[in-house]
Amino acid sequence: MRFISPGKSSLLSVLGNREVPIQPHIDIYLLSREMPASEKTALEAVMEADAERVKLEALAEELVTMEDDDSQEYLMEVGKLCGNSKGGGW
């Protein structure tokens, strides 16, 4: 008989958000969605996702300095892509 244990995603989310004490020198990479099958290793997939996050955060920093409505709307979309459910918030 196979048991499905609940709470794995919740535990990983708590760790990924550092909601519990974790030494600051430890890097945590939490993927919030499943990656499509590929020949990449798990580490390669995580590092690729992190590179995209870095690009989006740089774009967000640039958009924060712009005051026009279009830039602010785009900032909200970039925020959602970075995992900030409210958008923006930089």
Long-range contacts (C-beta under 8 A, 24 or more apart in sequence): 32-83, 53-82, 53-83, 56-81, 56-82, 57-82, 57-90, 60-88, 60-90, 61-90, 64-88, 64-90
